[in-house]
Amino acid sequence: MKTLITTYLILAFLLAAPGLVSADLKVQVAKESELPVSISPQNPINSPSNSNNAIDNPSNSASNPINSPSNPENSPSKTENGVDGNRRMLFEKDGVHYFVGYFVQAENNLLNFFSPYEKRIFYTPSGSSALFESDNGEFCGALATVNGKTVIILTEKGQSALEKEGIPPFHPTDTNERKSITGIYSDEDNDHYLQYNDGSMIILEDGSMWEIDPVDQMISTSWKFGDIITVSSSGGKYDYALSNSEAGRRVRAAFIGKR
């Protein structure tokens, strides 16, 4: 199995579980067997068998509208949840920070963790520091304080849950954070069809998702479902151009992955 990192965290630096989270979180990894009891599933407040943590608890359920990706607060198109936001899950490798998802605190103080592709991966119930997989409720890691900073500690199951969503692969040669988990778009110069557009994000029929340069969003807002779009490399922060043959216009965009 691919893992996020081959060298495990030195657990001696783990202190206590944190309080409310209000800024980017770095992702580190550890073996579940080596977690301190305070943040392990052996602690009753972090056990999957605790009814407060159970996946069938209405507060934790994926069917709860508060936890749904269709909830506007949970959308990847929301500024706070994007690659330039302040709710990012970041993994550091070779001195580069990679955007691997985002988190949102719900009204009931439950934390939801989403992939960049809008899939809910983990949840942390109120009163617990543990991360549980959204599909099966298994313990996947915990929030902890390491060297005075709140981080996410992922166990082997947590890493596997990310891997199921296409995270990694990483591309260590990429220095542009926007390419960190997605690599380079490989289907340029062919005709594609617009399937979704809210002005700030466009999705094509091949599932590719594009963040539109704010400067160009007045142009992209008017583009319609079914418009023919071609993709070409560009330069700068938004390193692709989407050209609309129907409208005769183009916008700058960043490739943020495939759903």
Secondary structure in CASP SS format (residue, H / E / C, confidence):
PFRMAT SS
TARGET T0000
AUTHOR 0000-0000-0000
METHOD secondary structure of the structure
MODEL  1
M C 1.00
K C 1.00
T C 1.00
L C 1.00
I C 1.00
T C 1.00
T C 1.00
Y C 1.00
L C 1.00
I C 1.00
L H 1.00
A H 1.00
F H 1.00
L E 1.00
L C 1.00
A C 1.00
A C 1.00
P C 1.00
G C 1.00
L C 1.00
V C 1.00
S C 1.00
A C 1.00
D C 1.00
L E 1.00
K E 1.00
V E 1.00
Q E 1.00
V E 1.00
A C 1.00
K C 1.00
E H 1.00
S H 1.00
E H 1.00
L C 1.00
P C 1.00
V H 1.00
S H 1.00
I H 1.00
S C 1.00
P C 1.00
Q C 1.00
N C 1.00
P H 1.00
I H 1.00
N H 1.00
S C 1.00
P C 1.00
S C 1.00
N C 1.00
S C 1.00
N C 1.00
N C 1.00
A C 1.00
I C 1.00
D C 1.00
N C 1.00
P C 1.00
S C 1.00
N C 1.00
S C 1.00
A C 1.00
S C 1.00
N C 1.00
P H 1.00
I H 1.00
N H 1.00
S C 1.00
P C 1.00
S C 1.00
N C 1.00
P H 1.00
E H 1.00
N H 1.00
S C 1.00
P C 1.00
S C 1.00
K C 1.00
T H 1.00
E H 1.00
N H 1.00
G C 1.00
V C 1.00
D C 1.00
G C 1.00
N C 1.00
R C 1.00
R E 1.00
M E 1.00
L E 1.00
F E 1.00
E E 1.00
K E 1.00
D C 1.00
G C 1.00
V E 1.00
H E 1.00
Y E 1.00
F E 1.00
V E 1.00
G E 1.00
Y E 1.00
F E 1.00
V E 1.00
Q E 1.00
A C 1.00
E C 1.00
N C 1.00
N C 1.00
L C 1.00
L E 1.00
N E 1.00
F E 1.00
F E 1.00
S C 1.00
P C 1.00
Y C 1.00
E C 1.00
K C 1.00
R E 1.00
I E 1.00
F E 1.00
Y E 1.00
T E 1.00
P C 1.00
S C 1.00
G C 1.00
S C 1.00
S C 1.00
A E 1.00
L E 1.00
F E 1.00
E E 1.00
S C 1.00
D C 1.00
N C 1.00
G C 1.00
E C 1.00
F E 1.00
C E 1.00
G E 1.00
A E 1.00
L E 1.00
A E 1.00
T E 1.00
V E 1.00
N C 1.00
G C 1.00
K E 1.00
T E 1.00
V E 1.00
I E 1.00
I E 1.00
L E 1.00
T C 1.00
E H 1.00
K H 1.00
G H 1.00
Q H 1.00
S H 1.00
A H 1.00
L H 1.00
E H 1.00
K H 1.00
E C 1.00
G C 1.00
I C 1.00
P C 1.00
P C 1.00
F C 1.00
H C 1.00
P C 1.00
T C 1.00
D C 1.00
T C 1.00
N C 1.00
E H 1.00
R H 1.00
K H 1.00
S C 1.00
I C 1.00
T C 1.00
G C 1.00
I C 1.00
Y C 1.00
S C 1.00
D C 1.00
E C 1.00
D C 1.00
N C 1.00
D C 1.00
H E 1.00
Y E 1.00
L E 1.00
Q E 1.00
Y E 1.00
N E 1.00
D C 1.00
G C 1.00
S C 1.00
M E 1.00
I E 1.00
I E 1.00
L E 1.00
E C 1.00
D C 1.00
G C 1.00
S E 1.00
M E 1.00
W E 1.00
E E 1.00
I E 1.00
D C 1.00
P H 1.00
V H 1.00
D H 1.00
Q H 1.00
M H 1.00
I H 1.00
S H 1.00
T C 1.00
S C 1.00
W C 1.00
K C 1.00
F C 1.00
G C 1.00
D C 1.00
I E 1.00
I E 1.00
T E 1.00
V E 1.00
S E 1.00
S E 1.00
S C 1.00
G C 1.00
G C 1.00
K C 1.00
Y C 1.00
D C 1.00
Y E 1.00
A E 1.00
L E 1.00
S E 1.00
N E 1.00
S C 1.00
E C 1.00
A C 1.00
G C 1.00
R E 1.00
R E 1.00
V E 1.00
R E 1.00
A E 1.00
A E 1.00
F E 1.00
I E 1.00
G E 1.00
K E 1.00
R C 1.00
END
